[in-house]
Amino acid sequence: MDVHFSSKSDDWATPQSFYDRLNDIYNFTLDPCSDKFNAKCEKFYTEADDGLAQDWSGERVFMNPPYGRVIGDWIRKAYESNALVVALVPARTDTRYWHDYVMQADEVILIRGRLKFGDGSNSAPFPSAVVVWDKRKGKPTLSAMVNYVREDG
């Protein structure tokens, strides 16, 4: 399983506890970047289904895209989709896709420290971020919820 923790693969399996915390907030309905073994939602697309070609409209999407050269295509799809999309991505602030699409997101949450992907014991060799694009007008975002708790808490 070391393929999920090195440059041998573009796939980095989402830590289950990390996903669970996000799912408690967003109640995801679609995982478009999956395989039948690591799907996080009941509805998911595999590479054979081509999640980029599917319509995500109206879904609450959790996306941990392949981290290779195609990541920009996935980030653009998230930005353009008529859906709530929450993406776990490497925090590559020097890339074109980061500036073109991530900086247009409703939320960008930089994760302190490095995640341990899958069931690995080593941390990732890169920092990560959670990026939220929400086309559902009037819905609170994560920081809005956190600010609300802080103000009234």
C-alpha positions in Angstrom: 0.0 0.0 0.0 3.0 2.3 -0.1 1.8 3.5 -3.4 -0.5 6.0 -1.6 2.5 7.7 0.2 5.0 8.4 -2.5 5.4 9.9 -5.9 4.7 6.4 -7.4 1.0 7.5 -7.5 -1.1 10.6 -7.8 -3.6 9.1 -5.4 -3.5 10.0 -1.7 -6.2 8.2 0.3 -8.2 10.6 2.5 -7.7 10.0 6.3 -11.0 8.7 7.5 -11.2 10.8 10.7 -10.4 13.9 8.7 -13.2 13.1 6.2 -15.6 12.3 9.0 -15.1 15.8 10.6 -15.8 17.5 7.3 -18.8 15.2 6.6 -20.3 16.1 9.9 -20.4 19.7 8.7 -21.3 19.3 5.0 -23.1 15.9 4.8 -21.6 14.9 1.4 -23.5 13.1 -1.3 -20.8 12.6 -4.0 -17.2 11.5 -4.2 -16.2 12.1 -7.9 -12.5 11.0 -7.5 -12.8 7.5 -6.2 -12.3 3.9 -6.8 -14.6 1.2 -5.5 -12.3 0.6 -2.5 -11.8 4.1 -1.1 -15.2 5.8 -1.9 -16.3 8.2 0.8 -19.9 8.6 -0.3 -22.6 6.2 -1.4 -22.6 7.9 -4.8 -19.1 8.0 -6.3 -17.3 8.0 -9.7 -14.3 5.9 -10.5 -11.7 6.7 -13.2 -13.8 4.6 -15.6 -16.8 6.8 -14.9 -14.8 9.9 -15.6 -16.0 12.2 -12.8 -14.8 15.2 -14.8 -17.4 14.4 -17.5 -20.2 14.0 -15.0 -22.7 16.6 -13.9 -22.3 17.5 -10.2 -25.2 20.0 -10.1 -27.0 20.0 -6.7 -24.6 17.7 -5.1 -22.6 18.1 -1.9 -19.2 17.0 -3.2 -16.2 15.8 -1.3 -13.2 15.8 -3.7 -9.7 14.5 -3.0 -8.5 14.6 -6.6 -5.5 12.9 -8.2 -2.5 15.1 -7.2 -0.6 14.9 -10.5 -0.8 17.0 -13.7 -4.6 16.6 -14.0 -5.3 18.3 -10.6 -5.9 21.6 -12.3 -8.7 20.1 -14.4 -10.4 18.9 -11.2 -10.0 22.2 -9.5 -11.5 24.0 -12.5 -14.4 21.5 -12.4 -15.0 22.3 -8.7 -14.9 26.0 -9.4 -17.3 25.8 -12.3 -19.8 23.3 -10.8 -23.3 24.3 -9.7 -22.7 22.5 -6.4 -21.1 22.7 -3.0 -17.6 21.3 -3.5 -15.2 20.7 -0.6 -11.7 19.7 -1.8 -8.7 18.3 0.0 -5.7 19.4 -2.0 -2.0 20.0 -1.6 -1.4 23.7 -0.7 0.5 24.5 -3.9 0.2 28.3 -3.8 2.7 28.7 -6.6 0.5 27.0 -9.3 -1.7 28.6 -11.9 -4.8 26.6 -10.8 -4.3 27.9 -7.3 -4.4 31.5 -8.4 -7.1 31.0 -11.1 -9.6 28.9 -9.1 -8.6 28.3 -5.5 -8.2 32.1 -4.8 -11.8 32.4 -6.1 -13.2 29.9 -3.6 -15.6 30.8 -0.8 -13.2 29.3 1.8 -9.5 28.3 1.9 -8.5 26.6 5.1 -4.8 25.8 5.4 -4.2 22.8 7.5 -1.6 23.1 10.3 0.9 20.3 10.1 1.0 17.5 7.6 -1.8 14.9 7.1 -1.1 11.2 7.3 -2.9 9.8 4.2 -4.6 6.4 4.2 -3.3 4.1 6.9 0.2 5.3 6.6 2.4 6.1 9.6 4.4 8.9 7.8 3.1 12.4 7.2 2.6 13.7 3.6 5.7 15.4 2.1 3.5 18.5 1.4 1.1 20.8 3.2 -2.6 20.5 2.6 -5.6 22.7 2.3 -9.4 22.4 2.3 -11.0 24.5 -0.3 -14.8 25.2 -0.4 -16.8 26.5 -3.4 -20.4 26.9 -2.5 -23.0 27.8 -5.2 -25.8 27.4 -2.6 -26.5 31.0 -1.9 -27.1 32.0 1.7 -25.6 28.9 3.2 -23.1 29.3 6.0 -19.5 28.3 5.3 -17.1 26.7 7.7 -15.6 29.9 8.9 -19.0 31.5 9.2 -20.0 28.7 11.5 -16.8 28.9 13.5 -17.2 32.7 13.8 -20.7 32.3 14.9 -19.6 29.9 17.7 -16.8 32.2 18.8 -19.1 35.3 18.9 -21.8 33.6 20.9 -19.7 31.0 22.7 
